[in-house]
Amino acid sequence: MGRHGDSKTTYKQEFFDREYSAKEAYGRLWGFTKKYRFRIYLGVLCGMLTAGTLLPLFQVIQPALDKVETAKVEVAGARERVPPAKVEAPATKQERKVLKEYGKFKKFAQKLGFELQDENEALGAPLLFAILVIVPLAAMARCAFLFLNKYCLSWAALHTVKDIRCSILRHIQEQSMQFHGRIDVGQLMSRASSDPSLVQHIIQQVLQEVAEAPFEILVSVGFIIWTAVQNDMLPTLVLLVVGFPLFMCPVVLLSKRIRKWAKKALERYSVVGSRIHEILTCVRVVKAYNTEEFENRKYEQANRSMLKASLRAVRWSLFVTPAVETVGIFLLCAFVVWCFVAQVKLSVIVPMLAPLLLIYRPIKQLSKLQVQLEQCRAALSRLFSILDVRMELPVKADAAPKAAFTDKIVFEDVSFRYDAAERDAVSHASFEIPRGKVVAVVGGTGSGKSTMSGLLARFFDPYEGRVTMDGVDLRDLRIPDLRNLVGSVMQETLLFNDTIEANIKYGSPDATHEQVVEAAKMANAHEFIMSQPEGYERNVGEKGFALSGGERQRIAIARAILRNPPILILDEATSALDTVTERLVQDAINKLMANRTTFAIAHRLSTIRDADLILVMREGVIVERGTHDELYAANGAYRRLCDMQKTD
């Protein structure tokens, strides 16, 4: 169905997509983060200490102060009633322990210059001391731990995301043109730029909560167990062991749906990115055909589809917390009923209820973490699916260096077929390109001309036969050395959003300004460059859209001239030029081609009349070969092409 016939926005499942288990996904993630493990360990440790600064204060200090207050009041009352010589020691072991600790506390305060008792031995000073010394110290410690926790984890997260993005770009660029011919660029951009932000959230936020929540749970559960053992409530521990895992039941039951819709939301976000990338890339076509409103509707439709999936993911994730809360309330009610049936005293129940209520917050945090982990797992699956693609050209460990081209290039019975294609793009091609000669290839659209040039530059490898340079298979050469020997000027000229000089110097970063100017003059580009005030510092815009087609083509020719490779691939380099400029540039190219080996893809047959060898292709097969005069005299396919273009 055509573009205007599309009625539904769908995500195109990429051929390399696969699912990863939690162990695989997070194990791979650890491979990226382990070199920052010191910062992560430090951040997690500080998070645990952050959780520990307030919890002991609330669970230990306050009960201790209450016991001290009670014990001292009782002792003071006894002293009022009984002569000093007859005051009895505290009756219980607990009271004696509290008074002993209080004595140590009093001596410590006196060393610091504090008197905890006034002349009437009132006990307001200990609390004042705790507020003025212990609480501020705990607050400052908490502040320091919190800062280190957040900074260390944020630092590790940002560095990990940077590494992932760089790894993805490096890996994508290593893939062959087979891969790039099948991928959706917009969706690939979404995976490479947006999806890693979820990974950052996992390291930066989730680890912080993971450091705090389990520690708080551990302390609370430990306090409950200690209280139960002290009060001979071992059956209560059985209830705790059975009931506690029920908190996580809603998380386990809902996690699969959360992951499913989180993945769909990411996929449909990719569709949105693909749409806007396509619209902006083809904006001239959109304006030329007055289809702005149509594209707006398509973009709205893609956004609605993304919104629907995102809301589904939000609904399922938001349902987790209420479900955990409900389970917690039922468990708390069951605990109270059990205490009623077992006739447990209220004085024993209250100390156990406090940690049970305190434990609710970290458990709710952990339930949210599960949602976030499932969302991140969906993103990691999309990222690692890319990183696990293996469509790069094979590189031999002992690949031979190649500094110069000295003899000839030979195609030996070469065949090549694109993935999922029904027939060969090039079939059993055999010919030679001697050093310093010009070989041209002509034919209709889809005849295999561009594929042939891709095999020469080793963008692809043949599945049959071989291409050799100076007798060595291209697959046995170092790819960087091969690419340094081959320069290309394509019919579709792509420039970077940079200055004219930067575009001409692309691939030749050490070239001087004078060399750039000389190359531009040879390509007949210097005059139009200097016609603008910015000159060579003029920005060419996205893909060079600030320049005309002929100007872009001449910049690309200047780039190839500056590179000065011994082998040239010309895909009708003058096709975008007007008649006058074409003649001037063609003369410059003819000078450049002198003593160089040239493989030319010709659309205008008039530009290849002087080629040493012309290959005529049809459906991937070389059907004719020879010079212009020989082929024209043969009265075959080449002559028919010439006659159609009204050439001699």
C-alpha positions in Angstrom: 0.0 0.0 0.0 1.3 3.5 -0.9 2.3 6.1 1.6 -1.0 8.0 1.2 -2.9 4.7 1.7 -1.5 4.0 5.1 -4.3 3.9 7.7 -2.4 2.7 10.7 0.8 3.6 12.5 2.8 0.5 13.1 6.2 -0.3 14.4 8.4 -2.1 12.0 10.1 -4.9 13.9 13.7 -4.8 13.0 15.3 -8.0 11.7 17.8 -8.1 14.6 15.4 -7.5 17.5 15.3 -10.1 20.2 14.3 -10.4 23.9 16.8 -10.6 26.7 16.3 -12.1 30.1 16.9 -9.9 33.2 20.1 -11.8 33.8 21.4 -11.2 30.3 20.3 -7.6 30.1 21.7 -6.5 33.5 24.7 -8.7 33.2 25.6 -6.9 29.9 24.9 -3.6 31.6 27.4 -4.4 34.3 30.0 -4.9 31.6 29.6 -1.2 30.8 29.5 0.0 34.4 32.2 -2.2 36.1 35.0 0.1 35.3 33.2 2.7 37.3 32.5 0.2 40.1 34.5 2.1 42.8 32.1 5.1 42.4 29.1 2.9 42.3 30.2 1.0 45.5 30.9 4.3 47.2 27.6 5.7 46.2 25.7 2.6 47.4 27.6 2.5 50.7 26.8 6.2 51.3 23.2 5.4 50.5 23.1 2.7 53.1 24.7 5.0 55.6 22.2 7.7 54.7 19.4 5.3 55.6 21.2 4.4 58.8 21.5 7.9 60.1 17.9 8.5 61.0 16.7 5.0 61.5 18.8 4.3 64.6 18.0 7.7 65.9 14.3 7.0 65.8 14.5 3.4 66.9 17.1 3.5 69.6 17.8 7.0 71.0 14.2 7.9 71.7 13.3 4.7 73.5 16.6 5.0 75.5 15.7 8.6 76.5 12.3 7.5 77.6 13.7 4.8 79.8 16.3 7.2 81.3 13.5 9.7 82.1 11.3 7.1 83.7 14.2 5.6 85.7 15.5 8.9 87.0 12.1 10.1 88.0 11.5 6.9 90.0 14.9 7.2 91.7 14.4 10.9 92.5 11.0 10.1 94.0 12.6 7.4 96.1 15.2 9.8 97.4 12.5 12.2 98.5 10.8 9.5 100.4 13.8 7.6 101.8 16.9 8.9 103.6 20.0 8.8 101.4 21.6 6.0 103.3 18.6 3.8 102.8 18.0 4.4 99.0 17.7 1.0 97.4 19.4 0.2 94.1 17.1 0.0 91.1 15.0 -3.1 91.3 15.3 -4.4 87.8 18.2 -5.3 85.6 16.9 -3.0 82.9 16.8 0.0 85.2 20.3 -0.6 86.4 21.5 -0.9 82.8 19.8 2.4 81.8 21.3 4.2 84.8 24.8 2.8 84.0 24.5 4.1 80.4 23.2 7.4 81.6 26.3 7.7 83.9 28.6 7.2 80.9 26.6 9.7 78.9 26.8 12.3 81.7 30.6 11.9 82.0 31.0 12.3 78.3 28.9 15.4 78.2 31.0 16.9 81.1 34.2 16.3 79.1 32.6 18.4 76.4 31.7 21.2 78.8 28.1 20.3 79.3 26.3 19.8 82.6 23.3 17.6 82.1 21.8 18.3 85.6 21.0 21.5 87.3 21.1 21.9 91.1 17.7 20.2 91.4 19.0 17.3 89.2 16.3 18.0 86.6 16.6 15.9 83.5 15.8 18.4 80.7 19.5 18.9 79.8 20.1 15.4 78.2 17.4 16.1 75.6 18.9 19.5 75.0 22.3 18.0 74.6 21.0 15.4 72.1 19.3 18.2 70.1 22.3 20.5 70.1 25.0 17.9 69.4 23.8 14.4 68.3 21.0 15.5 66.0 23.1 18.2 64.2 26.0 15.7 63.8 23.6 13.1 62.4 22.0 15.7 60.1 25.5 16.8 58.8 26.5 13.2 58.3 23.3 12.5 56.4 23.8 15.5 54.2 27.4 14.4 53.4 26.3 10.8 52.7 23.4 11.9 50.6 25.6 14.2 48.5 28.2 11.5 47.9 25.5 8.9 47.2 23.8 11.1 44.5 27.0 12.5 43.0 28.9 9.2 42.7 25.9 7.4 41.2 25.1 10.3 38.8 28.8 10.4 37.7 28.8 6.6 37.0 25.5 6.8 35.2 26.5 9.6 32.9 29.8 8.0 32.1 28.0 4.7 31.4 25.5 6.2 29.1 28.2 8.0 27.2 30.1 4.7 26.8 26.9 3.0 25.6 26.1 5.7 23.0 29.7 5.7 21.7 29.7 1.9 21.5 26.5 1.9 19.5 27.7 4.5 17.0 31.1 2.7 16.7 29.3 -0.6 16.2 26.8 0.8 13.7 29.6 2.3 11.6 31.4 -1.0 11.6 28.5 -2.7 9.9 28.5 -3.2 6.1 26.2 -1.4 3.7 23.9 -4.4 3.8 23.0 -3.4 7.3 22.5 0.3 6.5 20.4 -0.6 3.5 17.9 -2.4 5.8 17.7 -0.2 8.9 15.3 2.6 9.6 17.5 5.6 10.4 14.9 7.4 12.5 14.3 4.4 14.7 18.0 3.8 15.0 18.5 7.4 16.1 15.9 6.9 18.8 17.6 3.7 20.1 21.0 5.3 20.1 20.1 8.6 21.7 16.8 8.2 23.8 16.9 4.7 25.1 20.2 5.1 27.0 18.6 7.8 29.2 16.6 5.0 30.9 19.8 3.3 31.7 21.0 6.5 33.3 17.9 6.5 35.5 18.5 3.0 36.6 22.0 3.7 37.8 21.3 7.2 39.1 18.0 6.7 40.8 17.3 3.0 41.3 20.7 2.2 42.8 20.2 5.0 45.3 16.9 3.6 46.4 18.2 0.0 46.3 21.0 1.1 48.8 18.5 2.6 51.2 15.3 0.5 51.1 16.8 -3.0 51.8 18.9 -1.6 54.7 15.8 0.0 56.3 13.9 -3.3 55.8 16.8 -5.3 57.3 16.9 -3.1 60.4 13.1 -3.1 60.8 12.8 -6.8 60.4 15.8 -7.3 62.7 14.1 -5.2 65.4 10.8 -7.2 64.9 12.7 -10.5 65.3 14.5 -9.3 68.4 11.3 -8.1 70.0 9.6 -11.4 69.2 12.5 -13.4 70.7 12.6 -11.2 73.8 8.8 -11.7 74.4 8.6 -15.4 73.4 6.6 -14.7 70.3 8.2 -17.2 67.9 4.9 -18.1 66.2 4.7 -14.5 65.2 8.0 -14.9 63.3 6.4 -17.8 61.3 3.6 -15.4 60.4 6.2 -12.8 59.3 8.2 -15.3 57.2 5.0 -16.4 55.4 3.4 -13.0 55.1 6.3 -10.8 54.1 6.8 -12.4 50.6 3.2 -11.6 49.8 4.2 -7.9 49.6 5.9 -8.7 46.3 3.1 -10.8 44.7 1.5 -7.8 42.9 4.9 -6.8 41.5 5.6 -10.3 40.2 2.2 -10.7 38.7 2.2 -7.3 37.0 5.9 -7.1 35.9 5.3 -9.0 32.6 2.6 -6.6 31.5 4.7 -3.6 32.5 7.6 -4.8 30.5 5.4 -5.5 27.5 3.8 -2.0 27.3 7.1 -0.3 28.2 8.6 -1.9 25.2 5.7 -0.9 23.0 6.0 2.7 24.2 9.7 2.7 23.3 8.9 1.2 19.9 6.3 3.7 19.1 8.5 6.5 20.3 10.9 5.2 17.7 8.2 5.5 15.1 7.7 9.2 16.1 11.4 9.8 15.7 11.4 8.1 12.4 8.4 10.2 11.1 10.0 13.5 12.0 13.4 12.5 10.6 11.7 11.4 7.3 9.7 14.6 7.1 12.7 16.9 7.7 14.9 14.9 5.3 12.3 15.1 2.5 11.0 18.6 3.3 11.6 19.8 -0.2 9.4 17.0 -1.6 6.7 17.7 1.1 6.6 21.4 0.1 6.7 20.7 -3.6 3.7 18.4 -3.4 1.9 20.5 -0.8 1.5 17.6 1.6 2.3 19.4 4.9 -1.2 18.8 6.2 -1.0 15.1 5.3 2.4 14.7 7.0 1.0 16.6 10.1 -1.8 14.0 10.3 0.6 11.1 10.0 2.8 12.6 12.7 -0.3 13.2 14.9 -1.3 9.6 14.4 2.1 8.3 15.3 2.1 10.4 18.5 -1.4 9.1 19.4 -0.2 5.6 19.0 2.8 6.4 21.3 0.5 8.1 23.8 -1.8 5.0 23.9 1.1 2.7 24.6 2.7 5.0 27.2 -0.6 5.4 29.1 -1.0 1.6 29.1 2.4 1.3 30.6 1.6 4.1 33.2 -1.7 2.4 34.2 0.0 -0.9 34.9 2.9 0.6 36.7 0.6 2.9 38.8 -1.5 -0.1 39.8 1.5 -1.7 41.5 1.7 0.7 44.5 -2.0 0.5 45.4 -1.8 -3.3 45.1 1.2 -3.4 47.5 -0.5 -1.1 49.9 -3.7 -3.2 49.9 -1.7 -6.4 50.5 0.2 -4.6 53.3 -3.1 -3.5 55.0 -4.5 -7.0 54.9 -1.2 -8.4 56.3 -1.3 -5.8 59.1 -4.9 -6.7 59.9 -3.9 -10.4 59.9 -1.1 -9.6 62.4 -3.4 -7.8 64.8 -6.0 -10.6 64.6 -3.3 -13.1 65.4 -2.2 -11.0 68.4 -5.8 -10.9 69.6 -6.2 -14.7 69.2 -2.9 -15.3 70.9 -3.8 -12.8 73.7 -0.5 -10.8 73.2 -0.2 -7.8 75.5 -0.5 -4.3 74.0 2.8 -3.3 75.5 4.4 -6.0 73.3 2.3 -5.3 70.1 3.1 -1.5 70.0 6.9 -1.9 69.7 6.4 -4.3 66.8 3.8 -2.2 65.0 6.2 0.7 64.7 8.8 -1.1 62.5 5.9 -2.8 60.6 4.6 0.7 59.7 8.1 1.9 59.0 8.9 -1.0 56.7 6.0 0.0 54.4 7.9 2.9 52.8 11.0 0.9 51.6 8.7 -1.9 50.4 6.7 0.5 48.3 10.0 1.9 47.0 11.1 -1.6 46.0 7.8 -2.2 44.2 8.4 1.0 42.2 11.9 -0.3 41.5 10.6 -3.4 39.9 8.5 -1.2 37.5 11.6 0.8 36.6 13.7 -2.3 36.2 11.2 -3.7 33.7 11.1 -0.5 31.7 14.9 -0.4 31.6 15.1 -4.0 30.6 12.9 -3.2 27.6 15.3 -0.4 26.7 18.4 -2.6 27.2 16.9 -5.3 25.0 16.6 -2.7 22.2 20.2 -1.5 22.7 21.8 -4.9 23.0 19.9 -6.1 19.9 21.8 -3.5 17.9 25.1 -4.3 19.6 24.6 -8.0 18.8 24.2 -7.4 15.1 27.1 -9.0 13.2 26.9 -7.7 9.6 30.3 -6.1 9.5 32.8 -7.0 6.9 35.2 -9.7 8.2 38.7 -8.4 9.0 41.5 -10.9 9.1 43.9 -10.7 12.1 46.8 -10.9 9.7 45.4 -8.5 7.0 48.1 -7.2 4.8 49.0 -3.5 4.7 48.7 -1.7 1.3 50.4 1.6 0.9 50.2 2.0 -2.9 48.4 0.7 -6.0 50.9 -0.4 -8.6 49.4 -2.8 -11.2 45.7 -3.6 -11.7 42.3 -4.4 -10.2 40.7 -7.7 -11.3 37.1 -8.9 -10.9 37.3 -12.7 -11.1 33.9 -14.3 -11.7 32.3 -12.0 -9.0 28.6 -12.5 -7.9 26.8 -10.6 -5.2 23.2 -10.7 -3.9 21.5 -8.4 -1.4 19.8 -9.9 1.6 16.3 -11.1 0.8 16.7 -10.2 -2.9 15.4 -12.7 -5.5 18.3 -12.4 -7.9 21.9 -11.4 -8.0 22.7 -7.7 -8.2 26.0 -8.7 -9.9 26.4 -12.1 -11.6 29.7 -13.7 -12.7 31.4 -10.4 -13.5 35.0 -10.7 -14.8 37.1 -7.8 -16.1 40.4 -5.9 -15.4 41.1 -2.3 -14.5 44.8 -1.7 -15.3 46.6 1.1 -13.5 46.1 4.5 -15.1 43.1 3.3 -17.3 39.5 4.3 -17.3 36.8 1.7 -17.1 33.2 2.8 -17.4 30.0 0.9 -16.8 26.6 1.8 -18.3 23.1 0.3 -18.1 19.6 0.9 -16.9 18.4 1.5 -13.4 18.9 -1.6 -11.3 21.5 -3.1 -13.6 24.2 -3.4 -10.9 26.4 -0.4 -11.7 26.5 1.1 -8.2 26.8 -2.4 -6.7 29.9 -2.9 -8.8 31.5 0.3 -7.4 30.6 -0.9 -3.9 32.4 -4.1 -4.4 35.5 -2.2 -5.7 35.5 0.0 -2.5 34.7 -3.1 -0.4 31.4 -1.8 0.9 30.3 -5.4 0.3 32.0 -8.8 -0.2 31.0 -11.1 -3.1 29.6 -14.4 -2.2 31.3 -15.9 -5.2 34.5 -15.0 -6.9 36.9 -12.3 -5.7 38.1 -8.8 -6.3 41.9 -8.4 -6.3 44.2 -5.4 -6.2 47.8 -6.1 -7.4 47.0 -9.8 -7.1 45.8 -9.7 -3.5 42.1 -10.3 -2.5 40.5 -7.2 -1.1 39.4 -9.3 1.9 43.1 -9.9 2.8 43.9 -6.2 2.9 43.6 -3.8 5.8 40.3 -1.8 5.2 41.8 1.6 6.2 44.6 1.1 3.7 42.2 0.1 1.0 39.9 3.1 1.6 42.9 5.5 1.5 43.6 4.3 -2.0 40.0 4.8 -3.2 38.2 8.1 -3.6 34.6 8.5 -4.5 32.3 11.2 -6.0 28.7 10.1 -5.9 25.7 11.3 -7.8 23.9 11.9 -4.6 26.1 14.5 -2.9 26.0 14.6 0.8 27.7 17.3 2.8 28.0 17.9 6.5 26.4 20.8 8.3 29.7 22.6 8.5 31.8 25.2 6.6 32.7 24.8 3.0 36.4 24.4 3.9 35.6 21.7 6.5 33.6 19.8 3.9 36.4 20.0 1.3 39.0 18.9 4.0 36.8 16.0 5.1 39.1 13.0 4.9 42.2 15.2 4.6 42.3 16.9 8.0 46.0 17.9 7.6 45.4 19.9 4.3 46.3 23.6 4.4 44.0 26.4 3.3 46.0 26.9 0.2 45.6 23.3 -0.8 41.8 23.6 -0.2 41.7 26.7 -2.4 43.7 24.9 -5.2 41.3 21.9 -5.1 38.3 24.2 -5.2 39.8 26.0 -8.3 40.3 22.7 -10.1 36.7 21.8 -9.4 35.6 25.2 -10.6 34.2 26.0 -7.2 36.4 28.8 -6.0 34.5 31.5 -7.9 31.1 30.8 -6.4 32.6 30.2 -2.9 34.2 33.7 -2.9 31.1 35.3 -4.2 29.7 35.3 -0.7 31.2 37.4 2.2 31.9 34.3 4.3 33.9 32.6 1.6 35.2 29.3 2.7 33.8 29.8 6.2 30.2 29.7 4.9 28.1 27.1 6.4 26.5 24.7 3.9 23.5 23.8 6.0 21.9 20.4 6.7 23.1 18.0 3.9 24.4 21.1 2.0 20.9 22.4 1.4 22.2 26.0 1.5 24.0 25.3 -1.8 22.5 24.5 -5.2 22.9 21.0 -6.6 25.7 22.0 -8.9 27.5 23.8 -6.1 27.2 20.7 -3.8 28.6 18.5 -6.6 31.6 20.8 -7.1 32.4 20.8 -3.4 32.3 17.0 -3.5 34.6 17.0 -6.5 37.0 19.3 -4.7 37.0 17.0 -1.7 38.0 14.1 -4.0 40.7 16.2 -5.7 42.2 17.2 -2.3 42.2 13.6 -1.2 44.2 12.8 -4.3 43.7 9.0 -4.3 45.2 6.7 -7.0 41.8 5.1 -7.7 38.7 7.1 -8.4 35.1 6.0 -8.4 32.9 8.5 -10.3 29.2 8.1 -10.2 28.3 10.6 -12.9 30.1 13.3 -11.0 29.0 16.0 -13.5 25.3 15.1 -13.8 24.2 18.0 -11.6 26.0 20.7 -13.4 24.8 23.1 -16.2 26.4 22.8 -19.6 29.0 25.5 -19.2 30.1 24.4 -15.7 30.0 20.7 -16.7 32.5 21.4 -19.5 34.9 23.2 -17.1 34.6 20.6 -14.3 34.9 17.8 -16.8 38.2 19.3 -18.0 39.4 19.5 -14.4 38.4 15.9 -13.8 40.2 14.8 -17.0 43.3 16.4 -15.6 42.8 14.7 -12.3 42.2 11.3 -14.0 45.6 11.5 -15.8 47.8 8.7 -14.6 45.1 7.5 -12.3 42.8 4.5 -12.3 39.1 5.5 -12.8 36.0 3.4 -12.5 33.1 5.6 -13.8 29.4 5.0 -13.6 28.0 6.8 -16.6 24.5 8.1 -17.2 25.5 10.6 -19.9 27.2 8.4 -22.4 28.9 11.5 -23.9 31.2 11.7 -20.8 32.7 8.2 -21.4 33.6 8.3 -25.1 37.3 8.1 -24.3 37.1 5.4 -21.7 39.6 2.5 -22.3 36.9 0.0 -21.5 33.1 0.3 -21.4 31.0 -2.4 -19.7 27.3 -2.6 -20.6 25.1 -4.2 -17.8 21.6 -5.6 -17.7 20.1 -7.2 -14.6 23.5 -7.7 -13.0 25.2 -9.3 -16.0 27.8 -7.8 -18.3 26.2 -8.2 -21.7 28.7 -6.1 -23.8 32.2 -4.8 -23.4 34.7 -2.8 -25.5 35.5 0.8 -26.5 33.0 3.4 -27.6 33.7 2.8 -31.3 33.7 -0.9 -31.0 30.4 -1.1 -29.1 28.7 1.5 -31.3 29.7 -0.4 -34.4 28.4 -3.7 -32.9 24.9 -2.2 -33.1 23.8 -3.8 -29.8 22.5 -2.6 -26.4 25.2 0.2 -26.2 24.2 1.7 -29.5 20.5 1.7 -28.5 21.4 3.6 -25.3 23.4 6.1 -27.4 20.6 6.6 -29.9 18.1 7.1 -27.1 20.3 9.9 -25.8 20.8 11.2 -29.3 24.6 11.0 -29.2 27.0 10.1 -32.0 
